[in-house]
Amino acid sequence: MIITSNNQDGIELHDFGVGYLKGVLESLDSSLMSINKEIESSSVWEVESYCDHGEYLIGVGFCVMQRYLFDVLQDIQIAPGLARDLGPRTSNGVAVARLIHSAANYWKHAPEWHIWLQELKPKSQKTIDEVLHSRDSADYPLSDLLSDLNGSSELTLTGCFPHLIHWRKAVFEHIKKNV
């Protein structure tokens, strides 16, 4: 639930769900840090297993972020597609909220896509293309995307937190201007 109020600086948001989001992302980041430490001391034969585990947790993180996107939109009148195009953008000009949404959908649906990879629906192909974020391919596309969103090679889900806060503000500012 988000409560809005106006002050001299514009709109002020009181978001009760943001604490839940931050707590889950911090917990996942703690697990990712443990995995990264294991990778550093592992043999080449073990690294892939740890990377797969990290990719899985990053996918869960994107799903939690996607849930937050929907939580923000829950009680307001705005088309979800329009809302996902608001807020911060990557250096490639793509809306971060759109990428988070696509990454969550990719993680949830990728296991079923291998069955008919040659016959993907345009919407599914668009999701894959957005997650690849201008790459032709990637062994760990969610890890690569997370790195892009953080602007570094550091893989922390909490690094996306400021993007989500800016997106939320952009959504409410858009509504205020257009109502």
C-alpha positions in Angstrom: 0.0 0.0 0.0 1.3 3.4 -1.0 0.0 6.6 0.6 0.8 9.9 -1.3 1.0 13.4 0.1 2.1 16.7 -1.4 4.9 18.9 0.0 6.9 21.8 -1.3 9.2 19.5 -3.2 6.3 17.7 -5.0 4.8 14.4 -4.2 5.8 12.3 -1.2 5.3 8.6 -1.1 4.9 6.4 1.9 5.4 2.8 0.7 4.8 0.1 3.2 5.7 -2.8 0.9 9.2 -1.5 0.0 10.6 -2.9 3.3 9.4 -6.4 2.3 11.1 -6.0 -1.1 14.4 -4.8 0.4 14.4 -7.6 3.0 14.0 -10.3 0.4 16.6 -8.8 -2.0 19.1 -8.5 0.9 18.5 -12.1 1.8 19.1 -13.2 -1.8 22.2 -11.0 -2.0 23.6 -12.7 1.0 23.2 -16.0 -0.7 24.8 -14.6 -3.9 27.8 -13.4 -1.9 28.3 -16.9 -0.5 28.1 -18.3 -4.0 30.6 -15.8 -5.3 33.0 -16.8 -2.5 32.6 -20.5 -3.4 33.3 -19.7 -7.1 36.6 -18.0 -6.1 37.9 -21.1 -4.4 36.4 -23.8 -6.7 37.8 -25.9 -9.5 36.8 -25.1 -13.0 34.6 -28.2 -12.9 32.5 -26.8 -10.0 32.1 -23.2 -11.2 29.2 -24.0 -13.6 27.1 -25.4 -10.9 27.6 -22.4 -8.7 26.9 -20.1 -11.6 23.7 -22.0 -12.3 22.7 -21.6 -8.7 23.4 -17.8 -8.8 21.4 -17.4 -12.0 18.5 -19.2 -10.3 18.6 -16.8 -7.3 18.9 -13.8 -9.6 15.8 -15.0 -11.4 13.9 -15.2 -8.1 15.1 -11.7 -7.3 13.7 -10.4 -10.6 10.4 -12.1 -9.8 10.3 -10.4 -6.4 11.0 -7.1 -8.2 8.2 -7.8 -10.7 5.8 -8.4 -7.9 6.8 -5.0 -6.5 6.0 -3.4 -9.9 2.5 -4.9 -9.7 2.1 -3.9 -6.1 2.8 -0.3 -6.9 0.2 -0.4 -9.7 -2.4 -2.2 -7.6 -4.6 0.7 -6.7 -4.0 3.2 -9.5 -5.3 3.7 -13.0 -2.5 3.3 -15.4 -1.8 0.7 -18.1 0.9 -1.6 -16.9 2.8 -1.4 -20.3 2.8 2.4 -20.1 4.0 2.3 -16.4 6.9 -0.1 -17.3 8.1 2.5 -19.8 8.4 5.2 -17.1 11.3 6.0 -14.9 15.0 5.3 -15.3 16.6 3.9 -18.4 19.7 1.9 -19.1 22.5 3.3 -21.2 20.9 1.6 -24.2 17.7 3.6 -23.6 15.5 0.8 -22.4 13.3 1.4 -19.4 14.6 -0.5 -16.3 11.1 -1.5 -15.2 10.5 -3.1 -18.6 13.7 -5.1 -18.3 12.9 -6.2 -14.8 9.5 -7.4 -16.0 11.0 -9.2 -18.9 13.7 -10.8 -16.8 11.1 -12.2 -14.4 9.1 -13.6 -17.2 12.2 -15.0 -18.8 13.1 -16.8 -15.6 9.6 -18.2 -15.1 9.0 -19.3 -18.7 12.5 -20.3 -20.1 12.1 -24.0 -19.2 9.1 -24.4 -21.5 10.6 -22.4 -24.4 13.3 -25.0 -25.3 10.6 -27.3 -26.5 9.6 -25.1 -29.4 12.5 -22.7 -29.6 12.2 -22.4 -33.4 8.5 -21.4 -33.1 8.5 -18.8 -30.3 5.7 -16.4 -30.3 6.7 -12.8 -31.0 6.0 -11.8 -27.4 8.3 -14.6 -26.1 11.0 -13.6 -28.5 10.7 -10.0 -27.4 11.2 -11.1 -23.8 14.3 -12.9 -24.7 15.7 -10.0 -26.8 15.0 -7.6 -23.9 16.8 -9.8 -21.4 19.8 -10.2 -23.7 19.9 -6.3 -23.6 21.7 -5.9 -27.0 23.7 -9.2 -26.7 23.5 -11.9 -29.4 23.5 -14.6 -26.7 24.6 -15.2 -23.1 25.3 -18.2 -20.9 23.9 -16.4 -17.9 21.6 -13.7 -19.3 20.0 -12.7 -16.0 23.5 -12.2 -14.4 24.6 -10.1 -17.3 21.4 -8.0 -17.2 21.8 -7.5 -13.4 25.4 -6.3 -14.0 24.1 -3.9 -16.7 21.5 -2.6 -14.3 24.0 -2.1 -11.5 26.4 -0.4 -13.9 29.2 -2.7 -12.8 30.2 -6.3 -12.5 28.9 -6.5 -8.9 25.9 -8.8 -8.8 23.6 -7.4 -6.1 19.9 -7.4 -6.5 19.7 -4.5 -4.0 21.6 -2.5 -6.7 18.3 -2.4 -8.5 16.5 -0.9 -5.5 17.2 2.8 -6.4 15.8 2.1 -9.9 12.6 0.8 -8.5 12.2 3.8 -6.1 12.8 6.2 -9.0 10.3 4.2 -11.2 7.7 4.3 -8.5 8.1 8.1 -8.2 7.9 8.5 -12.0 4.6 6.5 -12.0 3.0 8.7 -9.4 4.2 11.9 -11.0 2.8 10.7 -14.4 -0.6 10.0 -12.8 -0.6 13.4 -11.0 0.1 15.2 -14.3 -2.4 13.2 -16.3 -5.4 13.1 -14.0 
